[in-house]
Amino acid sequence: MIFEKTTIINAPLADIFRFFGEPQNLARITPPEMRFRVTNGPDRPLREDDRIEYELRLAGIPVRWRTRIATWRDNESFSDFQERGPYKRWLHTHTFREVAGGVEMHDHVDYELPLGWLGRAVAGWWVRRELARIFAHRAKVIRETFG
């Protein structure tokens, strides 16, 4: 399954990319009811092959998640994939490019739910709705952060 979101941010590319390179900012852009918390990760800006472990709540259920930064291209893109977590597969690619009015940030999430067709039938609609809600919150916080 694919989820995509594009956000235009009125700020310099280097500032936006630097913001996403700080692991603690993940909590800032996640809806508060998810109680997102980084439990292990670098205490420096991210780079390729870094791992981040965190805890959060999905539908009130505590979840542990570990991702690895698969690619990192300064001021251009990075991707993270789930090594452990609630999805059967999760690959999130973030791309950034300067456009009129600021920076276009594009998120491309390639994911698969556990349990195959049963997982899609039972929870596919809910997961898609939650992803849209989470990414809308994220876009709002980022726009507010960069004014």
MOLINWO-V529269 format. One record per residue. RES is the residue in one letter. SS is DSSP state (hx for helix, st for strand, lp for the rest). PSI is psi as a letter, one per 30 degrees, with the letter a starting at -180 (999 if undefined). BURIAL is 1 if it has 9 or more other C-alpha atoms within 8 Angstrom, else 0. Layout:
res={RES & RES}
ss={SS & SS}
psi={PSI & PSI}
burial={BURIAL & BURIAL}
This chain:
res={M & I & F & E & K & T & T & I & I & N & A & P & L & A & D & I & F & R & F & F & G & E & P & Q & N & L & A & R & I & T & P & P & E & M & R & F & R & V & T & N & G & P & D & R & P & L & R & E & D & D & R & I & E & Y & E & L & R & L & A & G & I & P & V & R & W & R & T & R & I & A & T & W & R & D & N & E & S & F & S & D & F & Q & E & R & G & P & Y & K & R & W & L & H & T & H & T & F & R & E & V & A & G & G & V & E & M & H & D & H & V & D & Y & E & L & P & L & G & W & L & G & R & A & V & A & G & W & W & V & R & R & E & L & A & R & I & F & A & H & R & A & K & V & I & R & E & T & F & G}
ss={lp & st & st & st & st & st & st & st & st & lp & lp & lp & hx & hx & hx & hx & hx & hx & hx & hx & lp & lp & lp & lp & hx & hx & hx & hx & lp & lp & lp & hx & hx & hx & lp & lp & st & st & st & st & lp & lp & lp & lp & lp & lp & lp & lp & lp & lp & st & st & st & st & st & st & st & st & lp & lp & st & st & st & st & st & st & st & st & st & st & st & st & st & lp & lp & lp & st & st & st & st & st & st & st & st & lp & lp & lp & lp & st & st & st & st & st & st & st & st & st & st & st & lp & lp & st & st & st & st & st & st & st & st & st & st & st & lp & lp & lp & hx & hx & hx & hx & hx & hx & hx & hx & hx & hx & hx & hx & hx & hx & hx & hx & hx & hx & hx & hx & hx & hx & hx & hx & hx & hx & hx & hx & hx & hx & hx & lp}
psi={l & k & k & k & k & k & k & k & k & i & l & k & e & e & e & e & e & e & e & f & f & j & e & f & f & e & e & e & g & k & k & e & f & f & h & k & k & k & f & k & l & k & h & l & k & l & l & k & g & k & k & k & k & l & k & l & k & j & h & f & k & k & k & k & k & k & l & k & j & e & l & j & j & k & g & e & l & l & k & k & l & k & e & k & a & f & l & e & k & j & j & j & k & k & k & k & k & k & l & k & g & b & k & k & k & k & k & j & k & j & l & k & l & l & g & b & e & e & e & e & e & e & f & e & e & e & e & e & e & e & e & e & e & e & f & e & e & e & e & e & e & e & e & e & e & g & 999}
burial={0 & 0 & 1 & 0 & 0 & 0 & 0 & 1 & 1 & 1 & 1 & 0 & 1 & 0 & 0 & 1 & 1 & 1 & 0 & 1 & 1 & 1 & 1 & 0 & 1 & 1 & 1 & 0 & 1 & 1 & 1 & 0 & 0 & 1 & 1 & 1 & 0 & 1 & 0 & 0 & 1 & 1 & 0 & 0 & 1 & 1 & 1 & 0 & 0 & 1 & 1 & 1 & 1 & 1 & 1 & 1 & 1 & 0 & 0 & 0 & 0 & 0 & 1 & 1 & 1 & 1 & 1 & 1 & 1 & 1 & 1 & 1 & 0 & 0 & 1 & 1 & 1 & 1 & 1 & 1 & 1 & 1 & 0 & 0 & 1 & 0 & 1 & 1 & 1 & 1 & 1 & 1 & 1 & 1 & 1 & 1 & 1 & 0 & 0 & 0 & 0 & 1 & 1 & 1 & 1 & 1 & 1 & 1 & 1 & 1 & 1 & 1 & 1 & 0 & 0 & 0 & 0 & 0 & 1 & 1 & 0 & 0 & 0 & 1 & 1 & 0 & 0 & 1 & 0 & 0 & 1 & 0 & 0 & 1 & 1 & 0 & 1 & 1 & 1 & 0 & 1 & 1 & 1 & 0 & 0 & 0 & 0}
